[in-house]
Amino acid sequence: IIGAMDFDGIDDYVNTTDINEIDGVSEVSYSAWVKLDGLKGWGGVISKEDAGVPGTPSTIMLEANAGFGGTDDVFVRVADGTNAYGYTTGDILKTDEWHLWTMVFNGTKTGNDNRLKFYFDGVEQSLTFTGTIPGLTSTGNAAVELGRYITGGNLLNGSIDEDAEELASSSKPKSKKKKSPAKKGKKKKMNKTNRGHESTLRILQKSREKQQKSHDMTATKGCP
Protein backbone atom coordinates (compact mmCIF):
# COMPACT_ATOMS: atom_id res chain seq x y z
CA ILE A 1 0.00 0.00 0.00
CA ILE A 2 1.61 3.24 -1.17
CA GLY A 3 0.82 6.59 0.41
CA ALA A 4 -1.82 7.56 2.96
CA MET A 5 -5.31 6.06 3.04
CA ASP A 6 -7.96 8.65 2.26
CA PHE A 7 -11.46 8.33 3.75
CA ASP A 8 -14.32 10.43 2.37
CA GLY A 9 -16.50 10.38 5.51
CA ILE A 10 -19.35 8.81 3.53
CA ASP A 11 -18.70 5.16 2.78
CA ASP A 12 -14.95 4.48 3.07
CA TYR A 13 -13.35 2.34 5.76
CA VAL A 14 -11.03 -0.65 6.08
CA ASN A 15 -12.03 -3.90 7.80
CA THR A 16 -9.01 -5.94 8.94
CA THR A 17 -11.20 -8.66 10.51
CA ASP A 18 -10.51 -9.78 14.08
CA ILE A 19 -6.93 -9.55 15.40
CA ASN A 20 -6.66 -12.06 18.23
CA GLU A 21 -3.32 -10.76 19.49
CA ILE A 22 -5.03 -7.77 21.12
CA ASP A 23 -7.85 -9.74 22.79
CA GLY A 24 -7.75 -10.14 26.56
CA VAL A 25 -4.39 -8.41 27.02
CA SER A 26 -3.38 -6.04 29.79
CA GLU A 27 -1.32 -3.72 27.58
CA VAL A 28 -2.02 -2.37 24.11
CA SER A 29 -1.46 0.84 22.16
CA TYR A 30 -3.01 2.35 19.05
CA SER A 31 -1.01 4.89 17.07
CA ALA A 32 -1.79 6.69 13.80
CA TRP A 33 -0.75 9.74 11.81
CA VAL A 34 -4.07 11.46 11.08
CA LYS A 35 -5.06 14.41 8.90
CA LEU A 36 -8.68 15.56 9.14
CA ASP A 37 -10.49 17.14 6.20
CA GLY A 38 -13.45 18.08 8.38
CA LEU A 39 -14.54 17.97 12.02
CA LYS A 40 -17.74 15.92 11.99
CA GLY A 41 -17.73 14.17 15.36
CA TRP A 42 -17.33 10.45 16.11
CA GLY A 43 -15.13 9.97 13.06
CA GLY A 44 -13.43 6.63 13.72
CA VAL A 45 -9.66 6.29 13.41
CA ILE A 46 -9.13 2.79 14.89
CA SER A 47 -11.91 0.81 16.51
CA LYS A 48 -12.78 -2.67 17.71
CA GLU A 49 -16.30 -2.94 19.14
CA ASP A 50 -18.18 -6.17 19.61
CA ALA A 51 -21.77 -5.18 18.96
CA GLY A 52 -21.82 -1.53 17.97
CA VAL A 53 -23.63 -0.65 21.20
CA PRO A 54 -22.20 1.82 23.73
CA GLY A 55 -20.67 0.03 26.70
CA THR A 56 -20.12 -3.30 24.95
CA PRO A 57 -16.57 -4.70 24.96
CA SER A 58 -14.52 -2.34 22.84
CA THR A 59 -11.20 -0.60 22.26
CA ILE A 60 -11.46 2.59 20.20
CA MET A 61 -9.77 5.88 19.28
CA LEU A 62 -11.75 8.51 17.38
CA GLU A 63 -12.92 12.10 17.11
CA ALA A 64 -15.03 13.20 20.07
CA ASN A 65 -18.36 15.02 19.77
CA ALA A 66 -20.50 17.59 21.55
CA GLY A 67 -20.74 16.82 25.26
CA PHE A 68 -17.51 14.83 25.16
CA GLY A 69 -14.99 17.61 24.62
CA GLY A 70 -16.36 18.55 21.19
CA THR A 71 -15.63 17.67 17.57
CA ASP A 72 -12.15 19.18 17.95
CA ASP A 73 -11.18 16.73 20.69
CA VAL A 74 -10.34 13.01 20.91
CA PHE A 75 -12.33 10.17 22.50
CA VAL A 76 -10.68 6.91 23.66
CA ARG A 77 -12.18 3.83 25.24
CA VAL A 78 -11.19 0.44 26.62
CA ALA A 79 -14.31 -1.29 27.94
CA ASP A 80 -15.16 -4.83 28.99
CA GLY A 81 -18.94 -4.51 29.11
CA THR A 82 -19.31 -1.26 31.05
CA ASN A 83 -19.21 2.17 29.41
CA ALA A 84 -15.73 3.31 30.45
CA TYR A 85 -13.96 5.99 28.41
CA GLY A 86 -11.96 9.22 28.42
CA TYR A 87 -11.80 12.32 26.22
CA THR A 88 -9.67 15.42 25.81
CA THR A 89 -11.02 18.94 26.35
CA GLY A 90 -8.21 21.08 24.94
CA ASP A 91 -9.69 21.71 21.46
CA ILE A 92 -6.61 20.07 19.96
CA LEU A 93 -7.88 18.98 16.53
CA LYS A 94 -7.49 21.11 13.40
CA THR A 95 -8.21 20.36 9.77
CA ASP A 96 -5.59 19.96 7.02
CA GLU A 97 -2.79 19.15 9.48
CA TRP A 98 -0.99 15.86 10.11
CA HIS A 99 -0.77 14.87 13.78
CA LEU A 100 0.34 11.73 15.58
CA TRP A 101 -2.42 10.21 17.71
CA THR A 102 -1.44 7.56 20.28
CA MET A 103 -3.62 5.78 22.83
CA VAL A 104 -1.78 3.71 25.47
CA PHE A 105 -3.57 1.21 27.70
CA ASN A 106 -1.90 -0.48 30.67
CA GLY A 107 -4.34 -2.46 32.78
CA THR A 108 -1.64 -3.56 35.22
CA LYS A 109 -1.70 -0.11 36.79
CA THR A 110 -4.34 1.38 39.08
CA GLY A 111 -6.59 4.35 38.45
CA ASN A 112 -8.04 5.58 35.16
CA ASP A 113 -5.31 8.20 34.67
CA ASN A 114 -2.64 5.50 34.79
CA ARG A 115 -4.46 2.81 32.84
CA LEU A 116 -5.50 4.86 29.82
CA LYS A 117 -3.48 7.70 28.29
CA PHE A 118 -3.64 9.70 25.08
CA TYR A 119 -0.71 11.47 23.42
CA PHE A 120 -0.98 14.12 20.69
CA ASP A 121 2.27 14.55 18.76
CA GLY A 122 4.01 12.80 21.66
CA VAL A 123 2.58 15.12 24.33
CA GLU A 124 0.31 13.55 26.95
CA GLN A 125 -3.16 15.10 27.06
CA SER A 126 -5.39 15.37 30.12
CA LEU A 127 -8.44 13.10 29.89
CA THR A 128 -11.88 13.44 31.47
CA PHE A 129 -13.09 9.95 32.45
CA THR A 130 -16.40 8.18 32.87
CA GLY A 131 -16.59 4.71 34.42
CA THR A 132 -13.68 2.49 35.45
CA ILE A 133 -11.10 1.46 32.86
CA PRO A 134 -10.72 -2.36 33.14
CA GLY A 135 -7.56 -4.40 33.60
CA LEU A 136 -7.87 -6.31 30.31
CA THR A 137 -9.10 -5.62 26.80
CA SER A 138 -12.20 -7.46 25.59
CA THR A 139 -12.04 -10.98 24.16
CA GLY A 140 -14.76 -10.64 21.52
CA ASN A 141 -14.60 -11.44 17.82
CA ALA A 142 -15.18 -7.95 16.47
CA ALA A 143 -13.10 -6.75 13.54
CA VAL A 144 -10.53 -4.01 13.91
CA GLU A 145 -11.61 -1.21 11.58
CA LEU A 146 -9.76 1.83 10.27
CA GLY A 147 -11.71 4.96 9.36
CA ARG A 148 -14.98 3.93 11.03
CA TYR A 149 -16.56 3.85 14.48
CA ILE A 150 -19.06 1.03 14.13
CA THR A 151 -21.63 2.54 16.53
CA GLY A 152 -23.88 4.57 14.25
CA GLY A 153 -21.62 3.87 11.28
CA ASN A 154 -19.56 7.01 11.89
CA LEU A 155 -16.82 7.39 9.31
CA LEU A 156 -13.66 9.46 9.22
CA ASN A 157 -13.39 12.44 6.88
CA GLY A 158 -9.64 12.58 6.40
CA SER A 159 -6.50 10.48 5.95
CA ILE A 160 -4.44 7.94 7.88
CA ASP A 161 -0.83 7.42 6.90
CA GLU A 162 0.10 4.07 5.34
CA ASP A 163 2.55 2.88 8.01
CA ALA A 164 1.04 4.56 11.05
CA GLU A 165 -1.51 2.01 12.22
CA GLU A 166 0.09 0.00 15.02
CA LEU A 167 -1.06 -2.29 17.75
CA ALA A 168 1.28 -3.38 20.51
CA SER A 169 1.09 -5.55 23.61
CA SER A 170 4.26 -5.02 25.60
CA SER A 171 5.31 -3.04 28.63
CA LYS A 172 8.86 -2.55 27.29
CA PRO A 173 9.01 0.67 25.28
CA LYS A 174 11.92 1.16 22.94
CA SER A 175 13.26 4.12 21.02
CA LYS A 176 11.64 4.58 17.65
CA LYS A 177 11.92 7.28 14.98
CA LYS A 178 9.29 8.00 12.36
CA LYS A 179 8.98 10.47 9.50
CA SER A 180 5.97 12.74 9.67
CA PRO A 181 3.76 12.43 6.58
CA ALA A 182 3.44 16.20 6.67
CA LYS A 183 7.18 16.84 6.44
CA LYS A 184 9.02 14.11 4.61
CA GLY A 185 12.64 14.04 5.63
CA LYS A 186 12.03 15.57 9.06
CA LYS A 187 12.00 12.99 11.82
CA LYS A 188 9.43 13.38 14.56
CA LYS A 189 10.27 11.64 17.84
CA MET A 190 7.87 10.79 20.66
CA ASN A 191 8.78 11.22 24.30
CA LYS A 192 10.22 8.40 26.38
CA THR A 193 6.91 7.12 27.68
CA ASN A 194 5.44 6.66 24.22
CA ARG A 195 8.06 6.05 21.52
CA GLY A 196 6.87 2.63 20.48
CA HIS A 197 6.63 -0.89 21.77
CA GLU A 198 8.02 -4.35 21.15
CA SER A 199 5.88 -6.97 19.40
CA THR A 200 4.34 -4.30 17.18
CA LEU A 201 1.73 -5.56 14.75
CA ARG A 202 1.42 -3.63 11.50
CA ILE A 203 -2.28 -3.97 10.77
CA LEU A 204 -2.07 -3.30 7.06
CA GLN A 205 0.98 -5.50 6.55
CA LYS A 206 -0.03 -8.41 8.80
CA SER A 207 -3.68 -8.53 7.72
CA ARG A 208 -3.39 -7.19 4.18
CA GLU A 209 -4.89 -10.30 2.61
CA LYS A 210 -7.94 -10.03 4.85
CA GLN A 211 -8.68 -6.35 4.29
CA GLN A 212 -11.53 -5.08 2.18
CA LYS A 213 -12.77 -1.61 1.39
CA SER A 214 -16.47 -1.35 2.16
CA HIS A 215 -19.02 1.02 0.67
CA ASP A 216 -22.28 -0.10 2.20
CA MET A 217 -22.74 2.37 5.04
CA THR A 218 -23.27 6.09 5.29
CA ALA A 219 -22.07 8.35 8.10
CA THR A 220 -24.57 9.21 10.81
CA LYS A 221 -24.25 10.80 14.21
CA GLY A 222 -23.89 8.40 17.09
CA CYS A 223 -23.21 8.41 20.78
CA PRO A 224 -20.62 6.74 23.01
C-alpha positions as CSV (number, residue, x, y, z in Angstrom):
1,I,0.0,0.0,0.0
2,I,1.6,3.2,-1.2
3,G,0.8,6.6,0.4
4,A,-1.8,7.6,3.0
5,M,-5.3,6.1,3.0
6,D,-8.0,8.7,2.3
7,F,-11.5,8.3,3.8
8,D,-14.3,10.4,2.4
9,G,-16.5,10.4,5.5
10,I,-19.3,8.8,3.5
11,D,-18.7,5.2,2.8
12,D,-15.0,4.5,3.1
13,Y,-13.4,2.3,5.8
14,V,-11.0,-0.7,6.1
15,N,-12.0,-3.9,7.8
16,T,-9.0,-5.9,8.9
17,T,-11.2,-8.7,10.5
18,D,-10.5,-9.8,14.1
19,I,-6.9,-9.6,15.4
20,N,-6.7,-12.1,18.2
21,E,-3.3,-10.8,19.5
22,I,-5.0,-7.8,21.1
23,D,-7.8,-9.7,22.8
24,G,-7.7,-10.1,26.6
25,V,-4.4,-8.4,27.0
26,S,-3.4,-6.0,29.8
27,E,-1.3,-3.7,27.6
28,V,-2.0,-2.4,24.1
29,S,-1.5,0.8,22.2
30,Y,-3.0,2.4,19.0
31,S,-1.0,4.9,17.1
32,A,-1.8,6.7,13.8
33,W,-0.7,9.7,11.8
34,V,-4.1,11.5,11.1
35,K,-5.1,14.4,8.9
36,L,-8.7,15.6,9.1
37,D,-10.5,17.1,6.2
38,G,-13.4,18.1,8.4
39,L,-14.5,18.0,12.0
40,K,-17.7,15.9,12.0
41,G,-17.7,14.2,15.4
42,W,-17.3,10.4,16.1
43,G,-15.1,10.0,13.1
44,G,-13.4,6.6,13.7
45,V,-9.7,6.3,13.4
46,I,-9.1,2.8,14.9
47,S,-11.9,0.8,16.5
48,K,-12.8,-2.7,17.7
49,E,-16.3,-2.9,19.1
50,D,-18.2,-6.2,19.6
51,A,-21.8,-5.2,19.0
52,G,-21.8,-1.5,18.0
53,V,-23.6,-0.7,21.2
54,P,-22.2,1.8,23.7
55,G,-20.7,0.0,26.7
56,T,-20.1,-3.3,25.0
57,P,-16.6,-4.7,25.0
58,S,-14.5,-2.3,22.8
59,T,-11.2,-0.6,22.3
60,I,-11.5,2.6,20.2
61,M,-9.8,5.9,19.3
62,L,-11.8,8.5,17.4
63,E,-12.9,12.1,17.1
64,A,-15.0,13.2,20.1
65,N,-18.4,15.0,19.8
66,A,-20.5,17.6,21.5
67,G,-20.7,16.8,25.3
68,F,-17.5,14.8,25.2
69,G,-15.0,17.6,24.6
70,G,-16.4,18.5,21.2
71,T,-15.6,17.7,17.6
72,D,-12.1,19.2,17.9
73,D,-11.2,16.7,20.7
74,V,-10.3,13.0,20.9
75,F,-12.3,10.2,22.5
76,V,-10.7,6.9,23.7
77,R,-12.2,3.8,25.2
78,V,-11.2,0.4,26.6
79,A,-14.3,-1.3,27.9
80,D,-15.2,-4.8,29.0
81,G,-18.9,-4.5,29.1
82,T,-19.3,-1.3,31.0
83,N,-19.2,2.2,29.4
84,A,-15.7,3.3,30.5
85,Y,-14.0,6.0,28.4
86,G,-12.0,9.2,28.4
87,Y,-11.8,12.3,26.2
88,T,-9.7,15.4,25.8
89,T,-11.0,18.9,26.4
90,G,-8.2,21.1,24.9
91,D,-9.7,21.7,21.5
92,I,-6.6,20.1,20.0
93,L,-7.9,19.0,16.5
94,K,-7.5,21.1,13.4
95,T,-8.2,20.4,9.8
96,D,-5.6,20.0,7.0
97,E,-2.8,19.1,9.5
98,W,-1.0,15.9,10.1
99,H,-0.8,14.9,13.8
100,L,0.3,11.7,15.6
101,W,-2.4,10.2,17.7
102,T,-1.4,7.6,20.3
103,M,-3.6,5.8,22.8
104,V,-1.8,3.7,25.5
105,F,-3.6,1.2,27.7
106,N,-1.9,-0.5,30.7
107,G,-4.3,-2.5,32.8
108,T,-1.6,-3.6,35.2
109,K,-1.7,-0.1,36.8
110,T,-4.3,1.4,39.1
111,G,-6.6,4.4,38.4
112,N,-8.0,5.6,35.2
113,D,-5.3,8.2,34.7
114,N,-2.6,5.5,34.8
115,R,-4.5,2.8,32.8
116,L,-5.5,4.9,29.8
117,K,-3.5,7.7,28.3
118,F,-3.6,9.7,25.1
119,Y,-0.7,11.5,23.4
120,F,-1.0,14.1,20.7
121,D,2.3,14.5,18.8
122,G,4.0,12.8,21.7
123,V,2.6,15.1,24.3
124,E,0.3,13.5,27.0
125,Q,-3.2,15.1,27.1
126,S,-5.4,15.4,30.1
127,L,-8.4,13.1,29.9
128,T,-11.9,13.4,31.5
129,F,-13.1,10.0,32.4
130,T,-16.4,8.2,32.9
131,G,-16.6,4.7,34.4
132,T,-13.7,2.5,35.4
133,I,-11.1,1.5,32.9
134,P,-10.7,-2.4,33.1
135,G,-7.6,-4.4,33.6
136,L,-7.9,-6.3,30.3
137,T,-9.1,-5.6,26.8
138,S,-12.2,-7.5,25.6
139,T,-12.0,-11.0,24.2
140,G,-14.8,-10.6,21.5
141,N,-14.6,-11.4,17.8
142,A,-15.2,-7.9,16.5
143,A,-13.1,-6.8,13.5
144,V,-10.5,-4.0,13.9
145,E,-11.6,-1.2,11.6
146,L,-9.8,1.8,10.3
147,G,-11.7,5.0,9.4
148,R,-15.0,3.9,11.0
149,Y,-16.6,3.9,14.5
150,I,-19.1,1.0,14.1
151,T,-21.6,2.5,16.5
152,G,-23.9,4.6,14.2
153,G,-21.6,3.9,11.3
154,N,-19.6,7.0,11.9
155,L,-16.8,7.4,9.3
156,L,-13.7,9.5,9.2
157,N,-13.4,12.4,6.9
158,G,-9.6,12.6,6.4
159,S,-6.5,10.5,6.0
160,I,-4.4,7.9,7.9
161,D,-0.8,7.4,6.9
162,E,0.1,4.1,5.3
163,D,2.6,2.9,8.0
164,A,1.0,4.6,11.1
165,E,-1.5,2.0,12.2
166,E,0.1,0.0,15.0
167,L,-1.1,-2.3,17.7
168,A,1.3,-3.4,20.5
169,S,1.1,-5.6,23.6
170,S,4.3,-5.0,25.6
171,S,5.3,-3.0,28.6
172,K,8.9,-2.6,27.3
173,P,9.0,0.7,25.3
174,K,11.9,1.2,22.9
175,S,13.3,4.1,21.0
176,K,11.6,4.6,17.7
177,K,11.9,7.3,15.0
178,K,9.3,8.0,12.4
179,K,9.0,10.5,9.5
180,S,6.0,12.7,9.7
181,P,3.8,12.4,6.6
182,A,3.4,16.2,6.7
183,K,7.2,16.8,6.4
184,K,9.0,14.1,4.6
185,G,12.6,14.0,5.6
186,K,12.0,15.6,9.1
187,K,12.0,13.0,11.8
188,K,9.4,13.4,14.6
189,K,10.3,11.6,17.8
190,M,7.9,10.8,20.7
191,N,8.8,11.2,24.3
192,K,10.2,8.4,26.4
193,T,6.9,7.1,27.7
194,N,5.4,6.7,24.2
195,R,8.1,6.0,21.5
196,G,6.9,2.6,20.5
197,H,6.6,-0.9,21.8
198,E,8.0,-4.3,21.2
199,S,5.9,-7.0,19.4
200,T,4.3,-4.3,17.2
201,L,1.7,-5.6,14.7
202,R,1.4,-3.6,11.5
203,I,-2.3,-4.0,10.8
204,L,-2.1,-3.3,7.1
205,Q,1.0,-5.5,6.5
206,K,0.0,-8.4,8.8
207,S,-3.7,-8.5,7.7
208,R,-3.4,-7.2,4.2
209,E,-4.9,-10.3,2.6
210,K,-7.9,-10.0,4.9
211,Q,-8.7,-6.4,4.3
212,Q,-11.5,-5.1,2.2
213,K,-12.8,-1.6,1.4
214,S,-16.5,-1.4,2.2
215,H,-19.0,1.0,0.7
216,D,-22.3,-0.1,2.2
217,M,-22.7,2.4,5.0
218,T,-23.3,6.1,5.3
219,A,-22.1,8.4,8.1
220,T,-24.6,9.2,10.8
221,K,-24.2,10.8,14.2
222,G,-23.9,8.4,17.1
223,C,-23.2,8.4,20.8
224,P,-20.6,6.7,23.0
